[in-house]
Amino acid sequence: MITFESVTKRYPGGTVAVDALDLEIPDGQTMVLVGPSGCGKTTSLRMINRLIDPSEGRIMLDGTDISTVEAPRLRRGIGYVIQQAGLFPHRTIEDNIATVPLLEGWNKAKARDRARELMDLVGLDANMARRYPYQLSGGQQQRVGVARALAADPPVLLMDEPFSAVDPIVRSSLQDELIRLQNELHKTVVLVTHDVEEAIKVGDQVAVFYPHGKIAQLDTPQHLLGSPADEYVENFLGFDRGIRRLAFFSAGQLDLETGTVLAADTTVEAARAAAQRCGEPWVLVTDGGNRQPQGWFAVSDLDRQPDRETLGSLSLPLAPLGHTFQVGRDSLRAALDATVLSRTGRAAGVDGDGRVVGITTYERLRAAIQTAEQAGLDGNPDQPAFREGRTTPEAQQAGADDAAEPAGEGVRPS
């Protein structure tokens, strides 16, 4: 537990960077400090490892006032990741990662073994161990920075705009990597960012700062998006917070249509009949027994095909499948995105093996959103919050149950 007790940082000349900050950061969670430039979030972070000392108040780490601990010893027990990695250019990757263990007195062999273990953990190839930072991409250097911060297995990890210097695609992959690592390691993480999207994605708790170091709102991401404390927070979150909020509702809540999920050996006659029963203008074609989606046929095009031909034998081109979403893992936001991007106005929900569970439409999405809102899942403290990409056992079972449903009455399941 990290606790700020009325912490103020005042610089010469009277500038107040942080003003009487009270904040508790629970063990094993990711706390994100977010706000505009100059709002005091980075100052707050740097006071935790005493790169900056507070003017008033105190910071407690597991009940110990950090001002009573020698700064070098304190810092060796806290991982620290900054933007652009901050690696030593004259040291190899494995020696960069081994820096803190060597300072702690580990022998070189043990420290380098630990470095290679962490390279694997953060997704770096072992053959990079003897390279130098300039030989790596920006994203790879950031992974090295994370590995170095974890080398001595510190309970606390501080991250100051760690992904701001890389392109959006790499940034997203690094965020995913942080979520994966945190699910495995359960560190107490304090991350500073100015990016609301990043804060919502990786944070268990998010502290939105006013300028000059006061907290405007401290909340879970889903509550933050659903109930901003004031106009400042609402404006900071952006006009699209309603869409972002859908990331906290599981796609497993969707009532998926299964009657028009048809195997390639289904006849045209049977496909038309299935579409008529379901009132659907499109059918989704899958391969044999694995239910892997292939693409879409418009029912209007099938009307011109021979009854006894099978869907797989037609020379008629399939409409592209488009994006799929994974039931039980992905959110309503992912399902909506896949549906919007599909030329059919429909998207296939799949299980973890890529097999079709069913089809969603705008009408089914709207019904799922209304149901989720009415159930108040995001406002119930006893309801475990859904987080996209962090599959719960319950969600996995729900996805398995959905996958076991028949693919359509009177039509051979695909």
Secondary structure, 3 states (H helix, E strand, C coil): CEEEEEEEEECCCCCEEEEEEEEEECCCCEEEEECCCCCCHHHHHHHHCCCCCCCEEEEEECCEEHHHCCHHHHHHCEEEEECCCCCCCCCCHHHHHCHHHHHCCCCHHHHHHHHHHHHHHCCCCHHHCCCCHHHCCHHHHHHHHHHHHHCCCCCEEEEECCCCCCCHHHHHHHHHHHHHHHHHHCCEEEEEECCHHHHHHHCCEEEEEECCCEEEEEECHHHHHHCCCCHHHHHHHCCCHHHHHHHHCEHHHCCCECCCEEECCCEHHHHHHHHHHHCCCEEEEECCCCCCEEEEEEHHHHCCCCCCCEHHHCCCCCECCCCEEECCCCEHHHHHHHHHHCCCCEEEEECCCCCEEEEEEHHHHHHHHHHHHHHCHHHCCCCCCCCCCCCCHHHHHHHHHHHCCCCCCCCCCC
